[in-house]
Amino acid sequence: MNPIKGTELDPGMPIFSLPCNVGRFGALWDKAVEWIVSISSLHNLVGACGGGGGGGGGGEGLLDCLVSFPFHKNYNFQNLNFISMCRWLAYTGGPILMSELLIKPKDNLIHQSLHAKAMRTPTNGDGYGLGWYDKQPYPGLFRSIRPAWNDSNLHDLAKHIESPLFMSHVRASSLAPIQETNCHPFRYDKWLFMHNGQIAQYELLRQALLAKISPEFFNDLMGSTDSEVMFYLALTYGLEQDVTSGMAEMVKVVKAAGKKAGVSGDLWMTIAISDGESLWCFRYGSDGTCPSLYISPSVDELTRLNPHVEGKFGDFAACIVSEPIGDYQETWRAVPEDSVVVVSNESIEIRDFKVK
């Protein structure tokens, strides 16, 4: 999903030094890159190639060897697709334990961290995060760089934290390093924000975009992802007063920065934002291509399908996900492209999100 502006590339340029990870380069190369990126999420490829071993002195890591495939300068890299994507879930409704959605259902988010279906790379092992609202004035936040499928802390927290509004995210890193401050959700004051997608050729726009963030917010930015920059740009342009307007202005700023830098400035995103009372979920792609996003069946429909859940979620509940979960996945509705789902006051509204 990430077209990269490619003219001439030096022979011997490693694939990961390109503006993005390459996804489509013939069927065989396509599969090879999927395999490479999946392996990179396991964090265990150190010193396994060349003269070194066990990560000590001399010799490259196996991953370095794998991704140093030389490209000829005449290769055309237009319209190639980026392949790393994250998965996330957001819930609002009657208070429930997080485990009711994160652990118990079929194809739950923890399962998707290792076996995602609706994406080119099924592994999301570069960390995870939980954000939730309770009786405290500000949301709780827990993030870790460990894979979600292999962290007992996540299971323990999910079985003990009860909340009427929470979100969780499993990460597949693109360019930003694997560190706790790069894991989602991100928090500012009462706001939580998480993202799946990317800004095309972000490394060429990063300095200009950082300069657009208001000093009021800049010192709260802790990581190095394009996602967090998108959040703080939206805050800068009025997200706290009008979420949809702040997000639209953020998209315009990114596109303008791309145009000025001579690149596309395209961005693709599904985003969840909350202030603890309402939930906004965006699905948007500036080039018409969007990551997947789904909304759960209503409480009434779910109760009709499975009477055993009656009363579990209260009179109203909504769950928005990157991929459907549970036993009745065919009843989940795809969120339309270029739209925003607004869940507030026990109602759901889907609005157009068009950015000119």
C-alpha positions in Angstrom: 0.0 0.0 0.0 2.9 2.3 -0.1 3.8 3.5 -3.6 7.4 4.8 -3.5 8.9 7.3 -5.8 11.7 5.3 -7.4 13.9 6.5 -10.2 17.5 5.2 -9.9 18.8 3.1 -7.1 22.4 2.3 -6.5 23.4 -1.4 -7.1 23.7 -3.2 -3.8 21.3 -1.0 -1.9 19.7 -3.1 0.9 16.0 -3.4 0.8 15.4 -1.9 4.2 17.3 1.2 3.3 14.6 2.0 0.7 11.9 4.5 1.6 9.7 1.6 2.6 9.7 -2.2 2.7 9.0 -3.6 -0.7 6.0 -5.8 -1.1 5.4 -6.5 -4.8 8.3 -7.5 -7.0 7.1 -10.6 -8.8 5.5 -13.6 -7.1 8.8 -15.2 -5.9 10.3 -12.0 -4.5 6.9 -11.1 -3.0 6.9 -14.3 -0.9 10.5 -13.9 0.0 9.9 -10.4 1.5 6.9 -11.6 3.4 9.0 -14.3 4.9 11.8 -11.9 5.8 9.5 -9.3 7.4 7.7 -12.1 9.4 11.0 -13.4 10.7 12.2 -9.9 11.6 9.3 -9.6 14.1 10.7 -12.5 16.1 13.7 -10.5 17.3 16.0 -13.5 17.5 18.2 -13.0 14.4 21.5 -11.8 15.9 24.9 -12.7 14.7 23.7 -15.8 12.8 25.5 -15.0 9.6 29.1 -14.3 8.7 31.9 -14.8 11.2 30.0 -13.8 14.4 27.8 -15.9 16.6 25.3 -15.2 19.4 25.3 -11.5 18.6 28.9 -11.0 19.6 31.7 -9.3 17.7 32.2 -9.7 14.0 29.7 -10.9 11.4 26.4 -9.6 10.4 23.0 -10.8 11.7 21.1 -13.2 9.5 18.5 -10.5 8.8 21.2 -8.2 7.5 22.3 -10.9 5.1 18.8 -11.6 3.9 17.9 -8.1 3.2 21.0 -7.1 1.4 19.8 -8.3 -2.0 21.3 -6.0 -4.6 18.9 -4.0 -6.8 19.9 -2.9 -10.3 19.5 0.8 -10.9 17.0 0.2 -13.8 14.5 -1.5 -11.6 11.2 0.4 -11.4 9.8 0.7 -7.9 6.6 2.6 -8.8 3.3 1.4 -7.2 4.9 -1.2 -4.9 3.0 -2.1 -1.8 4.1 -1.8 1.8 3.4 -5.0 3.7 3.6 -4.4 7.4 0.3 -3.7 9.2 -0.9 -3.7 12.8 -4.1 -4.9 14.3 -6.3 -3.2 16.9 -9.6 -3.4 18.8 -11.7 -0.7 20.5 -14.7 -1.3 22.7 -17.3 0.8 24.4 -20.4 -0.3 26.2 -21.2 -2.0 29.6 -18.1 -2.5 31.8 -16.5 -5.8 30.9 -13.2 -7.5 31.7 -10.8 -7.0 28.8 -10.3 -10.7 28.5 -13.9 -11.1 27.2 -12.7 -9.6 23.9 -8.9 -9.9 24.0 -8.6 -13.6 25.1 -11.8 -15.6 25.0 -13.2 -15.1 21.5 -12.1 -17.1 18.5 -9.5 -15.3 16.4 -9.0 -12.7 19.2 -6.5 -9.9 19.1 -3.8 -11.9 20.8 -4.3 -14.7 18.3 -4.1 -12.1 15.5 -0.7 -11.0 16.8 0.6 -14.3 15.4 -2.0 -15.4 12.9 -3.7 -12.3 11.4 -5.8 -13.1 8.3 -6.6 -9.9 6.4 -3.1 -8.7 5.9 0.0 -9.7 3.9 2.2 -10.4 6.9 0.3 -12.4 9.6 2.8 -11.7 12.4 2.4 -8.6 14.7 5.2 -9.3 17.2 6.7 -5.9 17.7 4.9 -5.0 20.9 1.4 -4.3 22.1 -0.5 -1.9 24.3 -3.6 -1.5 26.4 -5.5 1.8 27.1 -8.6 2.0 29.3 -10.9 4.3 31.1 -12.1 3.7 34.7 -12.9 5.9 37.7 -9.7 7.8 37.5 -9.7 11.2 35.7 -7.2 10.0 33.1 -6.9 6.8 31.1 -4.7 3.9 32.1 -1.9 2.8 29.8 0.3 -0.3 29.6 2.7 -1.0 26.7 5.4 -3.6 26.1 7.8 -4.5 23.4 7.2 -8.2 24.0 5.0 -10.2 21.5 1.4 -10.3 22.7 1.2 -14.0 22.2 4.1 -14.6 24.6 3.5 -12.3 27.6 1.7 -13.6 30.7 1.4 -10.0 31.9 -1.1 -9.2 29.1 -3.2 -12.2 30.1 -3.1 -11.3 33.7 -4.0 -7.6 33.1 -6.8 -8.5 30.7 -8.4 -10.9 33.3 -8.4 -8.2 36.0 -9.1 -4.8 34.3 -12.8 -4.1 33.9 -13.7 -1.0 31.8 -16.6 0.5 29.8 -14.2 1.8 27.2 -10.8 0.4 26.2 -8.6 -0.2 23.3 -5.7 -2.6 22.5 -3.1 -2.7 19.7 -0.6 -5.3 18.4 2.2 -3.8 16.4 4.1 -4.8 13.2 6.9 -2.2 13.0 7.7 -0.6 9.6 10.6 1.8 10.0 10.5 3.1 13.6 12.5 1.1 16.1 10.9 -1.5 18.5 10.7 0.4 21.8 8.0 0.9 24.4 7.4 4.6 23.4 6.6 3.5 19.9 3.9 1.0 21.0 0.2 2.1 20.8 -2.0 3.5 22.2 -0.6 7.0 22.7 -2.0 9.1 25.5 -2.3 12.9 25.9 -4.3 14.2 28.9 -7.7 12.4 28.7 -7.1 11.3 25.0 -6.1 7.9 23.7 -5.0 7.3 20.1 -4.0 4.3 18.1 -3.3 3.7 14.4 -2.8 1.1 11.7 -1.3 2.2 8.5 1.5 4.7 7.5 2.6 7.9 5.9 4.4 7.2 2.6 8.1 8.0 2.6 7.7 9.4 6.2 11.5 9.6 6.6 11.6 12.3 4.0 8.8 14.3 5.7 9.6 13.7 9.4 11.5 16.9 10.1 9.0 19.1 8.3 6.0 17.4 10.1 7.7 17.6 13.5 8.2 21.4 13.0 4.4 21.7 12.5 3.6 20.4 16.0 2.7 23.1 18.5 5.1 23.8 21.3 2.2 23.2 23.6 2.3 19.5 22.7 5.8 18.9 21.4 7.5 17.9 24.6 4.9 15.2 25.2 5.9 13.4 22.0 8.1 10.5 23.3 8.5 8.1 20.3 9.6 8.2 16.7 6.6 6.7 14.8 4.6 8.5 12.1 1.5 7.4 14.1 2.4 9.5 17.1 3.3 12.5 14.9 -0.2 12.2 13.3 -1.7 12.3 16.8 0.2 15.4 17.8 -0.5 17.1 14.5 -4.2 16.5 15.0 -4.0 17.9 18.5 -2.2 20.9 17.1 -4.9 21.5 14.6 -7.8 21.3 17.0 -8.6 17.7 17.8 -9.7 18.5 21.3 -12.3 20.9 20.0 -13.5 18.9 17.0 -12.0 15.4 16.4 -13.0 15.1 12.7 -11.8 18.5 11.8 -8.5 18.1 13.6 -7.9 14.8 11.7 -8.8 16.3 8.4 -6.4 19.2 9.0 -3.7 16.7 9.9 -4.2 14.9 6.6 -3.9 18.2 4.7 -0.7 19.1 6.5 0.9 15.7 5.6 -0.2 16.0 2.0 1.2 19.5 1.7 4.5 18.4 3.2 4.7 15.6 0.7 4.0 18.0 -2.2 6.7 20.4 -1.0 9.2 17.6 -0.7 8.4 16.3 -4.1 6.8 13.0 -2.9 3.2 11.8 -2.7 2.5 12.5 0.9 -0.1 9.7 0.8 -1.3 8.2 4.0 -3.3 5.2 4.9 -5.0 4.7 8.2 -7.5 3.2 10.5 -7.4 5.2 13.7 -9.2 4.9 17.0 -9.5 8.0 19.2 -11.3 8.5 22.5 -11.8 11.1 25.3 -13.3 8.6 27.7 -16.9 9.4 26.7 -17.0 9.0 22.9 -15.1 6.9 20.4 -14.1 7.9 16.9 -12.8 5.3 14.4 -11.5 6.5 11.0 -10.9 4.5 7.9 -9.1 6.5 5.2 -6.6 6.3 2.4 -5.6 9.4 0.5 -5.1 7.3 -2.7 -8.3 5.4 -2.3 -6.7 2.4 -0.6 -7.6 1.7 3.1 -6.7 -0.9 5.7 -9.6 -3.0 6.8 -12.0 -2.0 9.6 -15.1 -3.7 11.0 -17.9 -3.0 13.4 -19.6 -5.5 15.6 -23.2 -6.6 15.4 -25.6 -4.9 17.8 -26.2 -6.2 21.3 -29.7 -7.3 20.2 -28.4 -9.2 17.2 -25.6 -10.8 19.2 -28.1 -11.9 21.9 -30.3 -13.4 19.2 -27.4 -15.4 17.8 -26.1 -16.4 21.2 -28.6 -16.1 24.1 -25.9 -16.9 26.6 -24.4 -13.4 26.3 -27.6 -11.6 27.3 -26.8 -8.9 29.9 -23.0 -9.3 29.5 -22.5 -6.1 27.6 -25.3 -4.0 29.0 -28.0 -2.5 26.8 -25.6 -1.0 24.3 -22.1 -1.9 23.2 -19.9 -1.5 20.1 -16.6 -3.1 19.2 -14.5 -1.8 16.2 -11.7 -4.0 15.0 -9.1 -4.5 12.2 -10.4 -8.1 11.8 -13.6 -9.7 13.1 -13.4 -11.9 16.2 -15.7 -14.5 17.7 -18.0 -17.2 16.3 -20.2 -15.0 14.2 -17.7 -13.1 12.1 -20.0 -12.9 9.0 -22.2 -10.6 11.0 -19.5 -7.9 11.4 -19.9 -5.0 9.0 -17.1 -3.5 7.0 -16.7 0.2 7.7 -16.9 2.1 4.4 -13.7 3.6 3.0 -13.2 7.3 3.7 -15.5 7.4 6.7 -15.5 7.9 10.5 -17.5 5.9 13.0 -18.7 8.0 15.9 -19.9 6.1 19.0 -21.5 8.4 21.5 -24.4 8.5 23.9 -25.3 4.9 23.1 -25.6 5.5 19.4 -23.5 4.8 16.3 -23.2 7.1 13.4 -21.1 6.6 10.3 -20.1 9.8 8.5 -18.1 10.6 5.4 -14.5 11.6 5.9 -13.5 13.4 2.8 -10.4 15.5 2.7 -9.9 17.9 -0.2 
